[in-house]
């Protein structure tokens, strides 16, 4: 049996990357929103630290949610295209949407990851200097930022694929 045409293979690879991106973003979301710690202020007073106490982690959350919505939307479009052979958006609009959407999402997810890594590094240094035991809190934040970075890599590859697809469509019309 002959291998499927390259366009069918690239559609399947693109779909798999979108699914992996969605799964990684979902794991990053769960890791981030469960990131809490209890800090002992004195013998009688404790304080609860949540992820949303840090503005950079809020930005991470926003970038994760934006990435999840876009990834879910694109996965639906890809499944429809694979199942029917037709695009949901007529004409060249789908390719243009993929092209610009992939670029924007790549930057949003990358900056969310960078904000998480930067804030975690700085805050961990301050917590270590104050001899606070927040290692688990910061480890979860690093894990969430790392998963977000992995989602960026998926998004960057998808961005490259959409960059190659757009000129082919424009030149063939």
C-alpha positions as CSV (number, residue, x, y, z in Angstrom):
1,X,0.0,0.0,0.0
2,X,1.4,3.4,-1.0
3,X,1.8,6.0,1.7
4,X,-0.9,8.7,1.9
5,X,-0.2,12.0,0.1
6,X,1.9,14.5,1.9
7,X,-1.0,16.9,2.4
8,X,-2.9,14.2,4.3
9,X,0.1,13.4,6.4
10,X,0.7,17.1,7.2
11,X,-3.0,17.5,8.2
12,X,-2.7,14.6,10.6
13,X,0.5,15.9,12.0
14,X,-1.0,19.3,12.4
15,X,-4.0,17.8,14.2
16,X,-1.8,15.8,16.5
17,X,0.3,18.9,17.4
18,X,-2.9,20.8,18.1
19,X,-4.1,18.0,20.4
20,X,-0.7,17.8,22.2
21,X,-0.7,21.6,22.6
22,X,-4.2,21.5,24.1
23,X,-3.2,18.7,26.5
24,X,-0.1,20.5,27.6
25,X,-1.9,23.7,28.1
26,X,-4.6,21.9,30.2
27,X,-1.8,20.3,32.3
28,X,-0.2,23.7,32.8
29,X,-3.6,25.2,33.8
30,X,-4.2,22.5,36.4
31,X,-0.7,22.9,37.8
32,X,-0.9,26.6,38.0
33,X,-4.4,26.9,39.7
34,X,-3.5,24.3,42.3
35,X,-0.4,26.2,43.3
36,X,-0.8,27.3,46.9
37,X,1.4,27.3,50.0
38,X,1.0,28.2,53.6
39,X,3.6,30.5,55.1
40,X,4.1,30.6,58.8
41,X,4.4,34.3,59.9
42,X,4.8,33.6,63.6
43,X,3.8,30.9,66.1
44,X,0.1,31.8,65.9
45,X,-0.3,33.3,62.5
46,X,-0.2,31.6,59.1
47,X,-0.8,33.0,55.7
48,X,-2.1,31.3,52.5
49,X,-0.2,32.1,49.3
50,X,-2.1,31.5,46.0
51,X,-0.9,31.7,42.5
52,X,-3.1,34.7,41.8
53,X,-1.2,36.7,44.4
54,X,1.5,37.2,41.8
55,X,0.6,39.4,38.8
56,X,2.9,37.4,36.4
57,X,1.1,34.2,37.3
58,X,-2.2,35.9,36.5
59,X,-0.7,36.7,33.1
60,X,0.3,33.1,32.7
61,X,-3.2,32.1,33.5
62,X,-4.6,34.5,30.9
63,X,-2.2,33.2,28.2
64,X,-3.0,29.6,29.1
65,X,-6.7,30.2,28.7
66,X,-6.3,32.1,25.4
67,X,-4.1,29.3,24.2
68,X,-6.7,26.7,25.3
69,X,-9.5,28.4,23.5
70,X,-7.5,28.9,20.3
71,X,-6.2,25.3,20.4
72,X,-9.7,23.9,20.9
73,X,-11.1,26.0,18.1
74,X,-8.3,25.0,15.7
75,X,-8.6,21.3,16.7
76,X,-12.3,21.5,15.8
77,X,-11.5,23.0,12.5
78,X,-8.9,20.4,11.8
79,X,-11.2,17.5,12.7
80,X,-13.9,18.9,10.4
81,X,-11.4,19.3,7.6
82,X,-10.1,15.7,8.0
83,X,-13.6,14.3,8.3
84,X,-15.3,16.1,5.4
85,X,-12.3,17.2,3.2
86,X,-13.8,20.7,3.2
87,X,-12.7,23.7,5.2
88,X,-15.1,25.4,7.6
89,X,-14.0,28.9,6.4
90,X,-14.4,29.3,2.7
91,X,-11.7,30.5,0.3
92,X,-8.3,31.6,1.5
93,X,-9.7,32.9,4.8
94,X,-8.9,29.7,6.7
95,X,-5.3,29.8,5.7
96,X,-5.0,33.5,6.6
97,X,-6.7,32.8,10.0
98,X,-4.3,29.9,10.6
99,X,-1.3,32.0,9.6
100,X,-2.0,35.1,11.8
101,X,-3.7,33.1,14.6
102,X,-0.7,30.8,15.0
103,X,1.7,33.8,15.1
104,X,-0.3,35.6,17.7
105,X,-0.8,32.6,19.9
106,X,2.8,31.7,19.7
107,X,3.8,35.1,21.1
108,X,1.1,35.1,23.8
109,X,2.1,31.6,25.0
110,X,5.8,32.4,24.8
111,X,5.4,35.6,26.8
112,X,3.3,33.9,29.4
113,X,5.9,31.3,29.9
114,X,8.7,33.9,30.1
115,X,6.7,35.9,32.7
116,X,6.3,32.8,34.8
117,X,9.9,31.8,34.6
118,X,11.1,35.3,35.4
119,X,8.8,36.0,38.3
120,X,9.4,32.6,39.8
121,X,13.2,33.0,39.7
122,X,13.1,36.5,41.3
123,X,10.5,35.5,43.9
124,X,12.3,32.3,44.8
125,X,15.5,34.2,45.4
126,X,13.6,36.6,47.7
127,X,12.0,33.7,49.6
128,X,15.3,31.9,50.0
129,X,16.9,35.1,51.4
130,X,14.0,35.4,53.8
131,X,14.4,31.7,54.7
132,X,10.8,31.0,53.8
133,X,9.9,27.4,52.9
134,X,8.1,27.9,49.6
135,X,10.0,25.5,47.5
136,X,7.0,23.4,46.6
137,X,5.1,26.6,45.6
138,X,7.8,27.7,43.3
139,X,8.4,24.2,41.9
140,X,4.8,24.1,40.8
141,X,5.1,27.5,39.2
142,X,8.3,26.3,37.3
143,X,6.4,23.2,36.2
144,X,3.5,25.2,34.9
145,X,5.8,27.7,33.1
146,X,7.8,24.7,31.6
147,X,4.6,23.1,30.3
148,X,3.6,26.5,28.8
149,X,7.0,26.6,27.1
150,X,6.3,23.2,25.7
151,X,3.0,24.5,24.4
152,X,4.9,27.3,22.8
153,X,7.1,24.9,20.9
154,X,4.0,23.1,19.6
155,X,2.5,26.5,18.6
156,X,5.8,27.5,16.9
157,X,5.8,24.3,14.8
158,X,2.2,24.9,13.8
159,X,3.1,28.5,12.9
160,X,5.8,27.2,10.6
161,X,3.4,24.8,9.0
162,X,0.8,27.6,8.4
163,X,3.6,29.8,7.0
164,X,4.3,27.2,4.4
165,X,0.6,26.5,3.6
166,X,-0.3,30.1,2.9
167,X,2.0,30.8,-0.1
168,X,1.0,27.5,-1.7
169,X,-2.7,28.5,-1.6
170,X,-2.1,32.1,-2.8
171,X,0.1,30.9,-5.7
172,X,-2.4,28.2,-6.7
173,X,-5.3,30.6,-6.9
